[in-house]
Structures are given as C-alpha cells and as structure tokens.
Amino acid sequence: MAVDFGLGLAAGPPMGQHDQWLADLDATVPKLKETFRSLWMTDHFFWDGEPTFEAWTALSFIAARYPDFEIGPMVLGQSYRNPATLALMASTLQTLTNGRFIMAIGAGWKEDEYLAYDYEYPSPKIRLEQLEDTLIIFKKMWEEAGQVSYEGKHYKITDAWCEPKPDPMIPILVGGGGKTTMKHAAKYADMWNLPDAPLDRYTERLDILKQHLDDIERDPDTIRYTWFGRVAIGATETEAEKWGNSRTQKWTKDNAFVGTPDQIAEQMGSFIDVGCDYFMIDVIGLPNEDVIGLLTEELIPKLT
C-alpha cells in the first residue's frame, strides 16, 4: 500500500509576531519536498483569541508560494461559504494550480464561530442535509456541461455557470466520524478523514464506513482512508513528550503520535494495517531542524 503524508499548518502566527508564520513555513516546507505530498490549512475563524488566518485566503497564497505541493483545507465548514460560489472558487484554484487542489469539507461544528460571525447554527440533522446538498452542487457544477440547476432541501442553484470546468477533476474529501457524515463520504467522496482518533475509534468508524460502501455496492478500494492529527517526535521518548507538552491543547498520547521515529512508525503502522494510507500531520516543534531530520530521514522512510 502506498502511504502519503501531508503537513498540517499552524492556524496563524504567534501573538504579536505576524511574520513568524511565513518564516516558519519557509524554513520547513522546502525541506519536505521529497517526503510530503500536500499542505493543509484548518478552516476556523478564531481559537480563544489566538491569531487565526482565514483558510481560503491562506490556501490561495500557499498554493502560489509552494508549487510542488497539493493543497487543501482540513476541513471546510460547509456553512461558511455559499456552496455554488465555493464550487467556482475551487474550480478556479484547481485551474490556476494545474490540478493541485483537494476539496475537503465537513458539516461544521464550532458553534461559537457561527454565533460570533452571525451564521445560523442549525441542528446536526440540518447541517448534514446541507452538507449533502453542497456535495451534490459540487458534482453538478464540476461535471455537467453548460448552465446547471438543482434544488435541494436547503440550497439551490438556477442556471449557474462554472467555467472553466476543473481538469483534472477535484478530489473530494469528507471529514467526520458520524454515521450520516460517513454515508455522505461513501456516496460522494474520493477520500474520508477522521481527525485526532485513537486506533480503536478509527477502526470502529472505518468498519461503519465500509458497511455504507457495501450498502451502495461501491468498491472499498475506490476511496482513500486518511487521518489528521498531531505528531510529537524526538530522538528519545522524553524529548518527544517535551514537544507534546509545549502545547496546552487537547492532544495527548492517546489521540496523537508521540515518541521516537521507531515508536511512531509502529503506531502509524497499526493504522496502515487497518487501511489508512494518508496521514495529514501537524508536527509539533517545526521548524526545528532536528525535528525535520527525524521526520524526513528516519520516520517516513520506515513507512513508504
């Protein structure tokens, strides 16, 4: 099984250090050219007052600055942008990057963002119905010739244009572990992602996704199973834990990969064994050169 890696980017710069975000990327990304396939930006508006870049703007900039990488959001909140406009935005970026965009999207969940920015925050059922409408609009606008119309439960388009059509077709990734979300992934997506999941939960959710695929008689080999989360790597386990403890967030040894290259290779190997073949990882400690070396020279060669 071919295994790919993507780099999860910081949500924004350190407070008061507006240039540091880009400086860290420029010190990191060129060194990943031979081992990483893609760059990913989370789609959020704020994290407890910490500086947070708007994802689509950042992705457009990143796509131009680092032309050797695919780019994608991890994942877009479907409520934050009109789905037809978003389809055209994606087609534009796919065209201008010569096919390097991955459309990753989910139902949305961060209620405080919705309320702060005056978006409606409907029930999970409605947000999931909206997600399906959005996925259908993507497919119709990208694949059907000429003007396109569609009326769903929550979104509609009337004689809408999307030109030029994306070529190659934009891969769709659906993120989330709910049963209905995974049903949408089975029906519409090329990739599925579950973030911050320990092995037992990942395996359980993957089994549910495969049942959805079986229900619609879709070949399970036609969708990629991916994981997004944190990696804290060190020459020793103590050093790795030091990096992990540098973030006062919810990442723990239970839902992140923490340890030496050998230890993390074993942890990731268990995910690979159940079918995961793409890791989008936020590596704690970058752009530290020792971290980059352990990642690119020791860990990834063990898995690819």
N, C-alpha and C positions, 0 to 999 in steps of 0.2 A: 504494500500500500504506500503510495506517495504521500508524504506528510508536508504540509506547508505551514509557514509562520508569517504572522502579521504583527506589526508593532502598534500597540495602543498608545495614543499620545496624551499628554497631560491636558486637562481641561482648560488650563490657562496659565499665565505666568505667576510667579510668586508675587505677593502683595508688594507694590511699590517698585517692582523690577520688570518693567514692561518689555525690555529687550531680552530677558533671560530665556523665555520660552523658545524663541527662534534660535538663540545662541546654542542652547542645549540640543536642539534638533540638528543644527548644522554640525555639531560636534559628534553626533550619533549616527544619523541616517546614512551618510555616505559610507560608513564602515559596515553597514548591514546589507549592502547591495548584493552580495553573493549568497546571503543566507535567508533574507527576508523577502517575501513577495509583495507585501502590502502595508499601508499605513491607515490607521483608523482613528476617527475623532468621535467622542461621545456627543450626544445631542441634548445638552441641557443649558439652561439659562443662568443658573446660579447654584452654588454649593455653600450655603451658610455664609454668604458674603465674600467668599474667595473669588478672585478674578476668574471669569469663565468666558471663553470665546464662543461666539455663535458658530455652530458646527459647519453650516453650508459655506459660509464665507471662508472659514479656515480651510476647509477641504479644497475649495477652488484655488486658494493660494498655494496649498501644499502640492496639488496636482501639477502646477506650473513649476514650482521650485525643485521638485524631486521627480523628474520624468521617467526614472527607471522603476517606479513602483506603481502598483494598483492602489486605488484609494477608495475608502468607503466610510460611512457613518456607523457607529455601533451603539444603539441603532436609532434611526429617526423616530421621533414620536409622531405618529400619523396625524394627530390633531393639529400640529403646529403650522402646517402649510396646506394650502388647497391642493387636493390630490392631482387635479389636471395640470395646474401650474407646476407642481413638483415633477410630474411626468415630463413636461417640456424642459424643465431645468436639468433633469437627469439626462435627457437625450442630448441637450446642448453640451453638457460636460463630457458625455461619452464621445461625442463627435470631436470636440476640441482636444481631448486627451488620447485620441486614437484607440479608444476601447479599453480604458483603464479604470472605469468606474464600476463599483458594485453597489446596488441599491439594497441597503439593509434597513429594515423597518419593523416596528412593533406597534402594539396598541396604545402605548403611553401609560404612565403610571404615577408620575411625580406631581401629586395634587397641588403642592404649594406653588409650583411653576404655573400651572393652569390658572390658579386664582390670582397670582401676582400679575400676570400678563393678560388677564381678562379673557381667557379662553373658557368656554363651558367645560365642565368636568362631569360628563355623564356617567352612568353606571358602567361596570365592566362589560355587561352584555351589549350595550350600545357601542362602546368603544371597539369591541370585537367585530360588530357588524360594520362599523365604519372602516375598520382595517380591511375587511373583505371587499367592500366597495372600492377602496383605494387600490387594492391589488388587481381587481378587475379592470379599473380605469387604466392602470399602468399597461396591462397586457393589451387592451384595445387600442390605446393611443400609440403604443410602440409597434404593434403588429399589423393593424388594419390600415389599408390604403385610404387616402383622402380624409374627408371630414368624418368625425366619429361622434356618435351619440350613445348615451347609456343613462338609465335611470335606476338607481339602486334604492336601498332603504333610507340612506342618509345623504348621498352625494349623487349628482347627476352632471352630465355634460351634454351639450347640444351643438352639433355641427362643429366640434372642436378640431383644431389642427394641431398636429405635432410633426413638424418638418424642420430639419431632416429626421428621418427615422433613425434610431440608433443602429449602428453597424460597426462591430458585431452587436448582437442583442445583449442588453444589460442583464447580468445575472441578478436574481432577486434572492436576498437572504431574509428570512423571517426569524425574529428573535423572541424567545419566551418559552416558558415551560407549562403554560396552561393547556388543558386538553383542546379547547377550541382554537387557541393560537396554533397549536401543532397540527390541527386539522387543516387550517389555512396553509400552513407550511407544506403539508403533504400534497395539497391540491395545486398550489401556485408557485412554490419556491424552488430554487435551484440549490439552496443551502439553508440549513437550520442552525441556530446558535442558542446555547444555554450558558448564561454568564454565572461566574462565581459558584459553580456547582461542584460539590464533592463527588467522588466516583459513584457512590451508591445512588445518589439522586440523579446523576447524569444517566446511569444505566437504566433506572426506572423510567425516566422520561423518554429515553430513546426507544425503549420497548413499546411505549404508548404510541410514539410517532410511527414506528414500523407497523403497528396494528392499523393505524389510519391509512398508511400506504397500501397495506394489504386489502383494506376495505374498498379502495378505489382501483385496485389491481394495477398499482404503479410499482415498477421495479425499484426496490430499495437502493440499488446501485446508481440511480439517476439523481440522487440528492446527496449533498455533502453534509456531514455531521461535524459541527465546529464548536469550539469552546472559547470563551472570552474571560479573562481574569488576570490576576496578579502573579508575578514571579519575583521572588527574592532569592538571588543566587550569590553564593560566596565560596571561597576556597575551602572553608570549613562550615559546618552547620551553625556554629556560633556566629560567624561572620554574616551568614545569610539571615539569621534571625535578627541581627543588628539592623540590617537593611529593612526587614519587615517591620520592626518596631519603630522605624523612622516615620511611619505614617499612623496618625491617630484616627484610623478609619476602621471599618468592619472586617478587614481582611485578616484572616487567621490561617494557621497551618491546615485547618480543615477545608477551607474553600479557596486556597491559593497553593501554588507550587513553591515550596521553601526548602532550601538545602544546597548541597554541593551539586556539581553537574551530574555525578553518578546518581545521587538521590533523586534529583528532579527527573532525570531520564527514566528512572524506574517508575516514578509517579505518573509521568506522561505516558509511559509505555502501557500502563493499565488502561488508560483512556483509549489509546490506539487499538488495544486488543478488542475493545467492545465496538469499535467502528469510527471513532473520532479521527479525522485526518487533516484538521486545520486548527491551529492554535493562534488566536489573536491575543497577544500578551502585553500587559502593562508592566514593564520591567523596572522595579524599584532600584534607584541608585544611579540611573543614567544621568549624565554622560560619563560616569566614572570609567576610565579605560580598563581597569581590572574587571569590572562587571561586563563590559563589552567583550573582552577577551574570553572570559569564562563562557559567555553566551554563544559566541560565534565559533570559537575554536575548540570548545570541549562539549558543550551541551548539544547543540544542533547536529553536529556530525554523528552523534550517537543515535540520532532518531531519523536521519534522512539517508 
